[in-house]
């Protein structure tokens, strides 16, 4: 299941370099995860200090 970044995101950028497939990017306002690229590994959630990435159940 792909991950998504919730509104809890503090825009610290710690998740982006940890993504092994490059699915995370900053769109000028917030960090987003490309669902088609996401490997569902959870690395972003493991490094996030505020717990913003979570599994996208949609």
VEXKE-963949 format. One line per 8 residues: number of its first residue (from 1); their letters; for each residue x, y, z of N, C-alpha, C. Coordinates in steps of 0.2 Angstrom, whole numbers. Example, Ala and Ser with C-alpha at 12.3 -4.5 7.8 and 13.67 -1.06 7.14 Angstrom:
# residues 2
1) as) 66:-28:39:62:-22:39:66:-16:39 ~ 64:-11:35:68:-5:36:64:0:39 .
This chain:
# residues 58
1) xxxxxxxx) 4:-6:0:0:0:0:4:6:0 ~ 3:11:-5:7:17:-5:6:21:1 ~ 11:26:2:11:30:8:8:37:5 ~ 6:41:10:4:48:8:7:53:14 ~ 8:59:12:10:63:18:4:68:20 ~ 3:67:26:-3:71:29:-1:78:31 ~ -6:82:33:-5:89:35:-1:90:41 ~ 1:85:44:6:85:50:13:87:48 .
9) xxxxxxxx) 14:87:41:21:88:38:24:94:41 ~ 30:94:43:33:100:46:38:103:40 ~ 38:100:34:42:102:29:49:102:30 ~ 52:98:34:59:97:36:63:94:30 ~ 60:90:26:63:87:21:67:80:23 ~ 66:78:29:70:72:31:68:66:27 ~ 62:66:24:59:60:21:62:59:13 ~ 63:65:10:64:64:3:71:61:1 .
17) xxxxxxxx) 76:62:5:82:58:3:82:51:5 ~ 78:49:9:77:42:12:73:37:7 ~ 69:40:3:65:36:-2:70:33:-7 ~ 70:26:-7:74:23:-11:72:23:-19 ~ 66:25:-20:64:25:-27:62:32:-30 ~ 64:37:-25:63:44:-28:56:46:-28 ~ 51:43:-24:44:45:-25:42:51:-22 ~ 46:54:-17:45:60:-13:48:66:-17 .
25) xxxxxxxx) 43:72:-17:46:78:-20:42:84:-16 ~ 45:90:-17:42:96:-14:39:99:-19 ~ 33:101:-19:29:104:-24:29:112:-24 ~ 33:115:-19:33:122:-18:29:124:-12 ~ 24:119:-10:20:121:-4:21:115:2 ~ 22:109:-1:22:103:4:26:97:0 ~ 28:92:4:31:86:1:25:82:-1 ~ 26:78:-6:21:74:-9:24:67:-11 .
33) xxxxxxxx) 20:62:-11:22:55:-13:19:53:-19 ~ 22:51:-24:19:49:-31:17:42:-29 ~ 11:41:-29:8:34:-27:10:28:-32 ~ 11:30:-38:13:25:-44:21:23:-43 ~ 25:28:-40:32:26:-39:33:23:-32 ~ 29:24:-27:30:22:-20:31:15:-20 ~ 36:13:-16:37:5:-15:34:3:-9 ~ 31:7:-5:27:5:1:32:2:6 .
41) xxxxxxxx) 38:5:6:43:2:11:43:5:18 ~ 40:11:19:39:14:25:45:18:27 ~ 51:19:23:57:22:25:55:29:27 ~ 51:33:23:49:39:25:46:40:32 ~ 41:36:33:38:36:40:43:34:45 ~ 48:30:44:53:29:49:57:35:51 ~ 58:39:47:63:45:48:59:51:50 ~ 53:51:49:49:58:50:48:59:57 .
49) xxxxxxxx) 50:65:59:50:67:66:43:68:69 ~ 38:70:64:31:71:66:26:66:64 ~ 28:61:61:24:55:59:19:57:53 ~ 21:61:49:17:64:43:15:58:38 ~ 20:54:36:19:49:31:15:43:34 ~ 10:41:31:6:36:33:3:32:27 ~ 1:26:28:-2:22:22:-8:25:20 ~ -8:25:13:-14:28:10:-19:23:8 .
57) xx) -25:23:12:-30:17:11:-34:18:6 ~ -33:24:2:-38:25:-4:-35:22:-10 .
